[in-house]
Amino acid sequence: MTSSTTQHIFTPEQSADIKALLTLQRGKLNHAQVEHLCTRHSCDIDALMLALLPLAAQFAGPSISHFYVGAVVLDTSNAPYGELYVGANLEFKHQALSLVVHAEQAAINNAWLQGAKSIDKIAITDAPCGYCRQFMNELASADELKIALPHHSATLRELLPQPFGPSDLANPHSLFASPKVNLSASGDVSTDLLAAAEHSYAPYSGNYSAVEIVTNKGNFIGRYAENAAYSPSLSPLQSALSQMVLAGNTLEQVAILRVTLLECQGHENQADVAKAVINSFDYPITFEQISAVKC
């Protein structure tokens, strides 16, 4: 099946139903749902991933670039079909461009937060920029990662030759393959927020951290994901905001009531980033920073 065909395997009504399902499940399709869609539309997993890209891009919030990007990642640990996770780019008005969330980051973050074991393939509406190639290089599966685009496919190693990654900084771990740390919070935090910080990925700074956003549409949690090159790291607030958008909430429609940041004492580096993003909203948001120590 060619890419031009796979982009149109859903009727408008089917697309609307799948978009609603993705919204309900915060950008995830489980194994049974993936199998059902492949069977119903007589397509393989590659064709399904490409067909889902326009739906993934509908979650984007490109308020600066107006350039909509969608990504879909595959975790095949639940064989034979695996599970799919979508992501989309997110931008913040009046803030530095370095604070944006790229679609590839959003999809990988979504899979990571929702319990995926690894990323085996990623489909993207457009070729990944160098920033995203470096972010993907932090994955445990980087050496085998396949990248599907609407008109051709490649491997991450083909797109990022002679890479710089965790091993260059003597880091034996990688994203999706790092140990949990045990933390004790100095203040009252939710069980989910503490667990997110304990499962964050901060092998370079040691600042295991997470954010909980309380909104009028529910609570959303994100955690820190560092990168060997540092700058492609995803802050916990970016992680949480991306999850909020994948639940069908645009930045303009949702009201954020409180942001709680939990991070390791003596390693704090996320408060200024969090405040910068919060300042992009035109209404006051309560911000609380709580320290944690390793047990």
Secondary structure, 3 states (H helix, E strand, C coil): CCHHHHCCCCCHHHHHHHHHHHHHCCCEECHHHHHHHHHHCCCCHHHHHHHHHHHHHCCCECCCCCCCCEEEEEECCCCCCCEEEEEECECCCCCCHHHCECHHHHHHHHHHHCCCCCCCEEEECCCCCHHHHHHHCCECCHHHCEEECCCCEEEHHHHCCCCCCHHHHCCCCEECECCCCCEEECCCCCHHHHHHHHCCECCCCCCCEEEEEEECCEEEEEECECCCCCCCCECHHHHHHHHHHHCCCCCCCCCEEEEEEEEECCCCCCHHHHHHHHCCCCCCCEEEEEEEEEC
